[in-house]
Amino acid sequence: MWVLTGIVGAFALALVISSLVFGVGIIAIPVALVAVAIAGFVDLNRRRTQARMIHDHREQAKTESVEFTERDQRTLVNE
């Protein structure tokens, strides 16, 4: 999240600078847009990886059986 905030701030700074110096906006704005797009793709990839890991952990938990001892069976509460 901080990376995206920094890139958006850089984009805003590029707009301010381009208004001060004519011609800089021609280069700065597309570069800032590309940086924002790259940050978005990186963040999306990170989120996909996290979701895939969580899904894998859930699948592993489903396949493993849990065995309760006799004492555990007595203390289980049916709700």
Secondary structure, DSSP 8 states (H G I E B T S, - for coil): -HHHHHHHHHHHHHHHHHHHSTTHHHHHHHHHHHHHHHHHHHHHHHHHHHHHHHHHHHHHHHHS-----HHHHHH----
